[in-house]
Amino acid sequence: MKLHSLFLAWISSFLCCSHAFTLLGDSRTAFSNSRPIESPTTSRRKTAATAIFSYCNGSTKSLSLQIDDSDEVLLNDEDSDEILHHESLDIPKEVASISVICESENVLAIHKPPNIAHHNDETTMGIVTCVRYLQSIDKIGYKGRIYSVHRLDKPTSGILLFAKSPQVAQELTKAFREKTAVKYYVALSNKKPKKKKQGWVKGDMVQSRRKTWKLTNSMKNAAISRFYTSGLGNCEFNIDPTTWDHWSNSFDVPNTSSDDMKPLLPKTLLLFRPHTGQTHQLRVAAKSLGLGILGDILYSDSTEAKTMDRMFLHAIAIHVELEHESIVVYDPPTSWFGKNGTSNGIENVLTTIMKKHCEDEKISSCLQ
């Protein structure tokens, strides 16, 4: 009798779990199609996240998100893990560097600083929540709902687009999925090219150890990137240990000799035009060229990388054609260009390589 009761209890539990999985599947479909979440077994009640900000000594320290099941919220795939139950989240210090590059009727273009993840983790806000936080304290003028349509790696800086409506979100998502969006990235390396100075990097990417990826010779689902390089030799007199403003706080600059520090400084600028959008694609491409990106702990010398306060990969330009609007954004990495108003020459090298190799006319029109 006892075994029979246990068996019935197990069956009941299994059916409940199966039903929960069904709802989860429905929710994911709703997310990806930018429709309100609807439970097929309830009276179509929706949930909304209400942001509650806590303050300490006059400055915002954390964010908690509470669920109110009387309101309606429109969610898409990128928003799904922003709904957190009573979680307290730290605000990253880099939030002060988030800014609006430009804005149109349909799109909000944000400058994303390095070292902010796309989504929240267990303790800290991601960029999506940071932008919503800045909206709430009037640091961003646009107060409407935003829809994330693409993402940048946590250590990557640069342009991040948000749609202002579900319809535009679908258009942008389609453009990224079908690879009609034109994107350019710029990077720095402390190595010099040993192989070709420009060309293509093509190949399938497979997962390796430590959550990294590696390039293979097969071409079944190849990652494809066009690249160009330019030496920073003419900048070497201006890029020195005393004027370089990106040493890590953990790096003992005062007690490190200049001769030991110079090999860590940038030697090459890379311009990338990715034709696909796979995880860590450009970082793996740079490694395959022998030009590991400066500050990249995963794909370059980790000891050298830890001397920097960031990874030097930046989404510099993007062009997307929408049905009723042409979106063109250019965001150069100005913090790389010198200290205290003194130019180190990197800006000139960057502008020159962009003018020479950018194949998109509308992006080229943004160049000075």
C-alpha positions as CSV (number, residue, x, y, z in Angstrom):
1,M,0.0,0.0,0.0
2,K,2.8,2.4,1.0
3,L,4.7,1.6,-2.3
4,H,1.5,2.2,-4.3
5,S,1.0,5.6,-2.6
6,L,4.6,6.5,-3.3
7,F,4.2,5.5,-6.9
8,L,1.1,7.7,-7.3
9,A,2.9,10.6,-5.7
10,W,5.9,10.2,-8.1
11,I,3.5,10.1,-11.1
12,S,1.8,13.2,-9.9
13,S,5.1,15.0,-9.4
14,F,6.2,13.9,-12.9
15,L,3.0,15.3,-14.5
16,C,3.4,18.6,-12.7
17,C,7.0,18.8,-13.9
18,S,6.0,18.0,-17.4
19,H,3.4,20.7,-17.3
20,A,6.0,23.2,-16.0
21,F,8.3,22.3,-18.9
22,T,5.4,22.9,-21.3
23,L,4.9,26.4,-19.9
24,L,8.6,27.1,-20.1
25,G,8.5,26.1,-23.8
26,D,5.5,28.3,-24.4
27,S,7.3,31.2,-22.6
28,R,10.4,30.9,-24.7
29,T,8.3,30.9,-27.9
30,A,6.6,34.0,-26.6
31,F,9.9,35.6,-25.9
32,S,11.3,34.9,-29.3
33,N,8.2,36.3,-31.0
34,S,8.0,39.4,-28.8
35,R,4.5,38.6,-27.5
36,P,3.2,38.8,-23.9
37,I,3.7,35.7,-21.9
38,E,0.4,33.7,-21.7
39,S,-0.2,30.6,-19.7
40,P,-2.6,28.3,-21.5
41,T,-4.1,27.1,-18.2
42,T,-4.7,30.4,-16.6
43,S,-6.9,33.4,-17.3
44,R,-4.2,35.0,-19.4
45,R,-2.6,36.9,-16.5
46,K,0.8,38.4,-17.2
47,T,3.7,39.5,-15.0
48,A,5.7,42.7,-14.9
49,A,8.9,43.6,-13.2
50,T,8.9,46.6,-10.9
51,A,12.3,48.1,-10.2
52,I,12.9,49.1,-6.6
53,F,16.2,51.1,-6.1
54,S,17.9,51.2,-2.7
55,Y,20.1,54.1,-1.8
56,C,23.0,54.3,0.6
57,N,24.7,57.6,1.6
58,G,23.1,59.4,-1.3
59,S,24.3,56.9,-4.0
60,T,22.6,54.0,-5.6
61,K,24.1,50.7,-4.4
62,S,21.8,48.0,-5.5
63,L,18.6,47.1,-7.3
64,S,16.0,44.6,-6.4
65,L,13.3,43.4,-8.9
66,Q,9.9,42.4,-7.6
67,I,7.1,40.6,-9.5
68,D,3.7,42.2,-9.7
69,D,1.2,39.8,-11.3
70,S,-1.5,42.3,-12.0
71,D,0.3,44.2,-14.8
72,E,1.2,43.4,-18.4
73,V,4.7,43.3,-19.8
74,L,6.0,42.7,-23.3
75,L,9.0,40.4,-23.3
76,N,11.3,39.1,-25.9
77,D,14.1,36.5,-25.8
78,E,16.7,39.0,-24.6
79,D,14.6,40.1,-21.7
80,S,13.7,36.7,-20.2
81,D,16.4,36.6,-17.6
82,E,16.0,40.2,-16.5
83,I,12.9,39.1,-14.4
84,L,14.4,38.3,-11.1
85,H,12.6,37.5,-7.8
86,H,13.7,39.7,-4.9
87,E,17.3,39.8,-6.0
88,S,19.7,42.5,-4.9
89,L,22.1,43.5,-7.6
90,D,25.2,45.7,-7.4
91,I,25.5,48.6,-9.9
92,P,28.8,48.3,-11.7
93,K,31.1,51.3,-11.4
94,E,31.3,51.4,-15.2
95,V,27.6,52.6,-15.3
96,A,28.9,56.2,-15.3
97,S,30.4,55.6,-18.7
98,I,27.2,54.5,-20.4
99,S,25.9,57.2,-22.7
100,V,23.5,57.7,-25.6
101,I,25.4,57.9,-28.9
102,C,22.4,58.8,-30.9
103,E,18.6,58.2,-31.0
104,S,15.9,58.0,-33.6
105,E,12.2,57.4,-33.6
106,N,12.9,53.6,-33.7
107,V,16.3,53.0,-32.2
108,L,18.4,53.9,-29.2
109,A,22.1,53.6,-29.7
110,I,24.1,53.2,-26.5
111,H,27.8,53.3,-25.8
112,K,28.6,50.2,-23.8
113,P,31.7,50.4,-21.6
114,P,33.9,47.3,-21.1
115,N,33.5,45.0,-18.2
116,I,29.7,45.0,-18.1
117,A,27.9,41.7,-19.0
118,H,24.8,41.8,-21.3
119,H,22.5,40.2,-18.7
120,N,22.5,40.3,-14.9
121,D,24.5,37.7,-13.1
122,E,24.0,36.6,-9.5
123,T,25.3,39.8,-8.0
124,T,25.6,42.5,-10.6
125,M,23.5,44.4,-13.1
126,G,24.0,43.7,-16.8
127,I,23.9,46.4,-19.5
128,V,20.2,45.9,-20.2
129,T,19.3,46.6,-16.6
130,C,21.8,49.4,-16.3
131,V,20.2,51.2,-19.2
132,R,16.8,50.8,-17.6
133,Y,18.2,52.1,-14.3
134,L,19.6,55.2,-16.1
135,Q,16.2,55.8,-17.6
136,S,14.6,55.6,-14.2
137,I,17.0,58.3,-12.7
138,D,16.7,60.6,-15.8
139,K,20.2,60.0,-17.0
140,I,18.7,58.8,-20.3
141,G,16.0,61.0,-21.7
142,Y,14.0,58.2,-23.5
143,K,11.7,56.7,-20.9
144,G,9.9,54.1,-23.2
145,R,10.4,50.4,-23.2
146,I,13.6,49.1,-24.8
147,Y,14.2,45.8,-26.6
148,S,17.7,44.3,-26.9
149,V,18.4,42.8,-30.3
150,H,22.1,41.9,-30.2
151,R,24.9,41.7,-27.6
152,L,28.5,42.4,-27.0
153,D,30.9,40.2,-24.9
154,K,31.4,41.5,-21.3
155,P,34.9,42.8,-22.0
156,T,34.0,44.4,-25.3
157,S,33.0,48.1,-25.6
158,G,31.2,50.0,-28.2
159,I,27.8,50.3,-30.0
160,L,24.8,48.5,-28.6
161,L,21.4,49.0,-30.3
162,F,18.0,48.9,-28.6
163,A,14.7,48.9,-30.4
164,K,11.9,51.0,-29.2
165,S,9.1,48.7,-30.3
166,P,8.5,45.0,-30.9
167,Q,8.1,45.5,-34.6
168,V,11.5,47.3,-34.9
169,A,13.1,44.6,-32.7
170,Q,11.9,42.0,-35.1
171,E,13.4,44.0,-38.0
172,L,16.7,44.4,-36.3
173,T,16.9,40.8,-35.2
174,K,16.2,39.7,-38.7
175,A,19.0,41.9,-40.0
176,F,21.5,40.4,-37.6
177,R,20.3,36.9,-38.2
178,E,20.4,37.3,-42.0
179,K,23.7,39.1,-41.8
180,T,22.6,42.2,-43.7
181,A,23.8,44.5,-40.8
182,V,27.3,45.9,-41.5
183,K,29.5,46.0,-38.4
184,Y,33.1,47.1,-37.9
185,Y,35.2,46.4,-34.8
186,V,38.7,47.8,-33.9
187,A,41.2,46.1,-31.6
188,L,44.7,46.6,-30.2
189,S,47.4,44.0,-29.9
190,N,50.9,44.2,-28.2
191,K,52.2,41.8,-30.9
192,K,53.3,42.5,-34.5
193,P,52.0,40.6,-37.5
194,K,54.1,37.5,-38.4
195,K,51.8,36.3,-41.1
196,K,49.6,38.3,-43.5
197,K,48.7,41.9,-42.7
198,Q,45.2,41.7,-44.1
199,G,42.9,39.1,-45.5
200,W,40.3,36.6,-44.2
201,V,39.9,34.3,-41.3
202,K,37.5,31.4,-42.0
203,G,36.7,28.2,-40.3
204,D,34.4,26.3,-38.0
205,M,34.7,27.1,-34.3
206,V,34.5,24.3,-31.8
207,Q,34.4,24.6,-28.0
208,S,37.7,24.1,-26.3
209,R,38.7,24.1,-22.6
210,R,38.0,26.8,-20.1
211,K,34.9,27.9,-21.9
212,T,37.0,29.0,-24.9
213,W,36.7,28.3,-28.6
214,K,39.1,27.4,-31.3
215,L,39.2,27.7,-35.0
216,T,39.3,24.5,-37.2
217,N,39.9,23.9,-40.9
218,S,36.4,22.6,-41.6
219,M,33.8,24.9,-43.2
220,K,30.4,23.4,-42.3
221,N,29.3,26.4,-40.3
222,A,32.3,28.7,-40.7
223,A,33.0,31.9,-38.8
224,I,34.1,34.5,-41.4
225,S,35.9,37.7,-40.7
226,R,37.7,40.2,-42.9
227,F,40.7,41.9,-41.2
228,Y,43.2,44.7,-41.8
229,T,46.2,45.7,-39.6
230,S,48.2,48.8,-39.2
231,G,51.4,49.2,-37.2
232,L,51.6,51.7,-34.4
233,G,55.3,52.3,-34.9
234,N,54.9,56.1,-35.4
235,C,53.0,56.2,-32.1
236,E,55.7,54.5,-30.0
237,F,57.2,57.8,-28.7
238,N,53.7,58.9,-27.5
239,I,52.6,55.5,-26.1
240,D,54.9,55.0,-23.1
241,P,54.3,53.6,-19.6
242,T,53.8,57.1,-18.1
243,T,51.2,58.2,-20.5
244,W,49.3,54.9,-21.0
245,D,46.2,55.2,-19.0
246,H,45.0,51.6,-18.9
247,W,47.2,49.8,-16.4
248,S,45.3,47.5,-14.1
249,N,45.0,48.6,-10.5
250,S,46.5,45.3,-9.5
251,F,49.6,46.0,-11.7
252,D,52.5,47.4,-9.7
253,V,53.4,50.3,-12.1
254,P,55.7,52.3,-9.8
255,N,57.9,49.3,-9.1
256,T,58.0,47.9,-12.7
257,S,60.8,49.1,-15.0
258,S,60.0,50.9,-18.2
259,D,61.8,48.1,-20.2
260,D,59.5,45.5,-18.7
261,M,56.4,47.6,-19.4
262,K,57.1,48.5,-23.0
263,P,56.4,45.0,-24.4
264,L,53.0,45.2,-22.8
265,L,52.0,48.3,-24.8
266,P,50.0,48.2,-28.1
267,K,52.0,47.6,-31.3
268,T,49.3,46.9,-33.8
269,L,45.8,48.1,-34.6
270,L,43.3,45.7,-36.1
271,L,40.2,46.5,-38.1
272,F,37.6,43.7,-38.3
273,R,34.6,43.3,-40.5
274,P,32.7,40.2,-39.3
275,H,30.5,38.5,-41.9
276,T,29.1,36.1,-39.3
277,G,28.4,36.5,-35.6
278,Q,29.6,33.6,-33.5
279,T,30.7,33.5,-29.9
280,H,34.2,35.0,-29.4
281,Q,34.6,35.1,-33.2
282,L,36.9,38.1,-33.4
283,R,38.9,37.2,-30.3
284,V,39.6,33.7,-31.8
285,A,40.4,35.2,-35.2
286,A,43.0,37.6,-33.6
287,K,44.6,34.7,-31.7
288,S,44.8,32.6,-35.0
289,L,46.7,35.5,-36.6
290,G,49.2,35.6,-33.7
291,L,47.8,39.0,-32.7
292,G,46.0,38.2,-29.5
293,I,43.9,41.2,-28.4
294,L,45.5,43.3,-25.7
295,G,43.9,42.6,-22.3
296,D,42.1,39.4,-23.5
297,I,42.6,36.9,-20.6
298,L,41.1,34.0,-22.5
299,Y,42.8,34.3,-25.9
300,S,46.1,36.0,-25.2
301,D,48.9,35.7,-22.6
302,S,46.8,35.8,-19.4
303,T,49.7,37.2,-17.3
304,E,50.2,40.1,-19.8
305,A,46.4,40.6,-20.1
306,K,46.0,41.1,-16.4
307,T,48.3,44.2,-16.5
308,M,45.5,46.0,-18.4
309,D,42.2,47.4,-17.0
310,R,40.2,46.1,-20.0
311,M,40.3,44.1,-23.2
312,F,40.9,46.3,-26.3
313,L,38.1,45.3,-28.6
314,H,35.5,47.9,-29.5
315,A,32.4,47.9,-31.8
316,I,33.1,51.0,-33.7
317,A,30.5,51.2,-36.5
318,I,27.2,49.7,-37.5
319,H,24.8,50.2,-40.5
320,V,21.4,48.6,-40.6
321,E,18.6,49.3,-43.1
322,L,15.1,49.2,-41.7
323,E,11.9,49.5,-43.6
324,H,11.5,53.2,-42.9
325,E,14.9,54.2,-41.6
326,S,18.6,53.8,-42.2
327,I,20.5,53.3,-38.9
328,V,24.2,54.4,-39.1
329,V,26.2,54.8,-35.9
330,Y,29.9,55.5,-35.5
331,D,31.5,55.4,-32.0
332,P,35.3,55.7,-31.9
333,P,37.1,54.5,-28.7
334,T,38.2,57.9,-27.5
335,S,39.8,56.6,-24.3
336,W,42.4,54.9,-26.3
337,F,43.6,58.2,-27.9
338,G,45.7,59.7,-25.2
339,K,45.8,61.1,-21.6
340,N,44.8,64.6,-20.4
341,G,44.1,65.9,-23.9
342,T,47.5,64.7,-25.3
343,S,47.1,62.6,-28.5
344,N,49.2,59.4,-28.7
345,G,48.6,59.1,-32.5
346,I,46.2,56.0,-32.3
347,E,43.2,58.2,-33.5
348,N,45.0,59.1,-36.7
349,V,46.0,55.5,-37.4
350,L,42.4,54.4,-36.8
351,T,40.9,57.1,-39.0
352,T,43.3,56.3,-41.8
353,I,42.6,52.5,-41.8
354,M,38.8,53.1,-41.6
355,K,38.9,55.5,-44.6
356,K,41.1,53.1,-46.6
357,H,39.2,49.9,-45.9
358,C,35.6,50.6,-44.9
359,E,33.4,49.4,-47.7
360,D,30.2,50.8,-46.4
361,E,29.5,54.3,-47.9
362,K,27.2,55.4,-45.2
363,I,29.7,54.5,-42.4
364,S,32.5,56.2,-44.4
365,S,30.4,59.4,-44.5
366,C,30.7,59.5,-40.7
367,L,34.5,59.6,-40.8
368,Q,36.3,63.0,-40.4
